[in-house]
Each structure stands twice: as structure tokens, then as C-alpha cells.
Amino acid sequence: MKKAQFFYLLRRGFFAGGGGEWSTLVNAFKTRVIADGGTLESESCIRDDVKYLIQNPEPVPTPAFTGLLNDYSGAAAAYSLRLLDNTYTGDAIVVRRASDNTTQAIGFVNNELDTTSLESFCSGTDGFVTTWYDQSGNGNDAANVTAVTQPKIVSSGSTILENGKAAIEFNVNWLTTSYPLPSVFSAFNVAKTNFANTFETIIGSELTFNDWIWHLFRSSKFQLRPDSGSYYSGATLNAQKYLINSIYNGDLNAYIDGNSYISQSSVALPSPSGNLQIGTTQSNVSYSFNGILQEIILYDSDQSTNRAGIETNINDHYSIY
Amino acid sequence: MAYYTSTTRSELEAYNTLVVNGEGYDGVYTTDWATIVEHPNGSDYAILKHDSYTAELTEEETLGSEWFPQNDIE
């Protein structure tokens, strides 16, 4: 369409007559022209206004971010390298860089870990996680004040990635929380093990085997152990990333990548008394995790009815299966 | 990973302090170099050796599995 034809049609109200997007745009344009003191009879005025509108476009509203914890609230502890709750204003992690052992808190940009700040801080060196903040609002942060057992997140200046997403690498490393283990729970873990150690703890008790249900990889399988003498397991797994969900409400169930993996009724659980540990149990190197973790969300309630939705949210983000 | 061993725990605590001071850990987010490992016999101790710090202690190339007993777990 030639410019003269456009102005002719505009003056005749051609675009405004049929409704729809064109009508909306033209009416908005007319309103802007008139508000600016212009007239549709003046081509130069319209030209200036079009130029103005192009240079000053109406802001396009950004859809409000909704995190997993906004949709599925009530988590007791939630650790992730993505933002889980749009009301959470804290940081994701605190990192110690190996070059001079100074630390810096790293937050989120666009709801993901701020890897630009992370790599700027750890330029050319390794970075270790001293604190993984709890996003649940309960203050159950996971931390490790001992340098040699702090897990790694930056290697030689580059963020450790798993399938393009930031990941925390554990190799005889762990984090301890102040979260007293619950007697009823639903746990969601994004984990990839290398099966390098005999016992690969994802989460467990700070105290003893008999204190809680120990979550671990063992003999190429995932196991849930209510004590050192008994365990429940399923099919052989590969050295790849999995979404692992466990739910205990008297019965014990586990799901891997959305599929049932363990189903056991009437499992006895002693009264838990210790705190949650990530990557080990009892701070024991022999039971430490070797692999990567990206997200751990723990509810002190039965989330069976929300399980599929939570799993979908996690899988949509991490593209696990 | 090499370890220093001793029958005197305080010697290994002093080594940990040597590394902490030398490395300049912030004392808040990082307070220790490594945790002292206690042998199940109750009389021997070990600590991971830092590559940059030496001490007049017995050095072991690695610690045997007897230092890290695992419960009788299937």
C-alpha cells in the first residue's frame, strides 16, 4: 500500500470500521495524534507522530512470573538455582572463590541464577557454595563452613552446567541445614549421579541412619532406607539426570521421572531428631554424593495430589524426561 | 589426596589453624580448612593436607578404608 493510499483510507476511517486489531491500532493512533495537537489532515504532522510512536512505543506488559512455590505453596525447605517464588527477595547462594577466598552472594536475573555476576566474581578460578539459601521463607538455609567439603559451582571461571542450567557439583562435599527432619514428607530432587561412590547420598539425616529415610543411589539404583538394615529400591538406573520424588505418609512411595519406582505400604519411621543434610548423611565422606544437584524441595506434608503438577513444573524447566 | 596423621588431635587442629590463617577465610561463611578424621580405634587422627602448607607431621598418601568404616549395609 502506498503512503497516499494509507492516509486516504485513514481519513475515511477505513481501518476503524471493522473492529479487531487494526481498528484498535488506528483509533489509538488517532487519539495520540489529537492529544498531541495534530490533525489527520496534515501529512507532516502524521509523519512526525508516527516517528514519535515508533521511538516511544507503548510498553508491552510482561507476564507476571509465577514460581513453583506460588503454585504449590507450603514447602518446608526449598533449594534451587532458579527462583521458586515471586515473593522471595533473597539471594540464591553465597560463593567462595578459590583465588583469594573472599565470598559474594549471588542472586537471580530473569528468575535464573545470575551467572554473569557469578562468573565475573570467579573469573579464572573455582567457586564453591558456602550457602544455598532456602526459598521457602522458613530460613532453613543449607551451609558448609569447611572449605574442603564445600561443593563447587564454578570451574576455572565457568559456571558448571547440566543441560544448559547451572548446577552444583558434589564430590565428597555436602551442605547441612537447620531443618529438623519431618515425620511426613514429600521430597522432590533433581540429581545426576556418577555412581562413583558406593553410597551416594542425595539427602539424609545429620545424625544416624535410623533417624529418617535415607535417600541415596546404591548399586546403580535409587534406594530409600528407613534404617541401616532395610531398604526399598527399584529398577537399575543410568548415570543421567533424574527427577526423584519421594512421599512418606506411613506408606512409602517414590517416583522417578514421573513413573512409580518404589511403592511400599506401612513403613515404620522412627521419630526424626536430626537436621537435613544434602549430599551426605552423618557428615560421612563414605556416604557422600558424587554428581550434580540442581533443586531440592521438601514439604512436611503429603503432596500426592500435587505430585504430577510439581513434577511437570520441574521437568518443564530442566527438560529431564 | 594426602593426609597428615597424628595421635595428638591438637597438632592437627593447629595445622587447620595454620591453613585458615594463611588462606584468610572470612570466618563467617568459611571457618575451617578440613574436618579432623578420627580413626575408629579412638587414638589416631588425620586431616587433609593442603598443597600450600606443610607441617612436621606424618604424611600419608591416602587413608585406608579402615579409617572410614561403613556400617554393615547391604
HADDOCK unambig.tbl for C-alpha pairs under 7 A between the chains (distance, minus, plus):
assign (segid A and resid 101 and name CA) (segid B and resid 23 and name CA) 6.86 0.50 0.50
assign (segid A and resid 101 and name CA) (segid B and resid 24 and name CA) 6.70 0.50 0.50
assign (segid A and resid 101 and name CA) (segid B and resid 25 and name CA) 5.76 0.50 0.50
assign (segid A and resid 102 and name CA) (segid B and resid 26 and name CA) 6.72 0.50 0.50
assign (segid A and resid 130 and name CA) (segid B and resid 29 and name CA) 5.91 0.50 0.50
assign (segid A and resid 145 and name CA) (segid B and resid 29 and name CA) 5.41 0.50 0.50
assign (segid A and resid 145 and name CA) (segid B and resid 30 and name CA) 4.12 0.50 0.50
assign (segid A and resid 145 and name CA) (segid B and resid 31 and name CA) 5.35 0.50 0.50
assign (segid A and resid 145 and name CA) (segid B and resid 32 and name CA) 6.36 0.50 0.50
assign (segid A and resid 146 and name CA) (segid B and resid 30 and name CA) 5.81 0.50 0.50
assign (segid A and resid 146 and name CA) (segid B and resid 31 and name CA) 6.16 0.50 0.50
assign (segid A and resid 146 and name CA) (segid B and resid 32 and name CA) 4.65 0.50 0.50
assign (segid A and resid 146 and name CA) (segid B and resid 33 and name CA) 5.51 0.50 0.50
assign (segid A and resid 146 and name CA) (segid B and resid 34 and name CA) 5.65 0.50 0.50
assign (segid A and resid 147 and name CA) (segid B and resid 30 and name CA) 6.17 0.50 0.50
assign (segid A and resid 147 and name CA) (segid B and resid 32 and name CA) 6.15 0.50 0.50
assign (segid A and resid 147 and name CA) (segid B and resid 33 and name CA) 4.99 0.50 0.50
assign (segid A and resid 147 and name CA) (segid B and resid 34 and name CA) 6.40 0.50 0.50
assign (segid A and resid 148 and name CA) (segid B and resid 33 and name CA) 6.01 0.50 0.50
assign (segid A and resid 148 and name CA) (segid B and resid 34 and name CA) 5.59 0.50 0.50
assign (segid A and resid 228 and name CA) (segid B and resid 73 and name CA) 6.01 0.50 0.50
assign (segid A and resid 229 and name CA) (segid B and resid 73 and name CA) 6.39 0.50 0.50
assign (segid A and resid 286 and name CA) (segid B and resid 68 and name CA) 6.33 0.50 0.50
assign (segid A and resid 286 and name CA) (segid B and resid 70 and name CA) 6.93 0.50 0.50
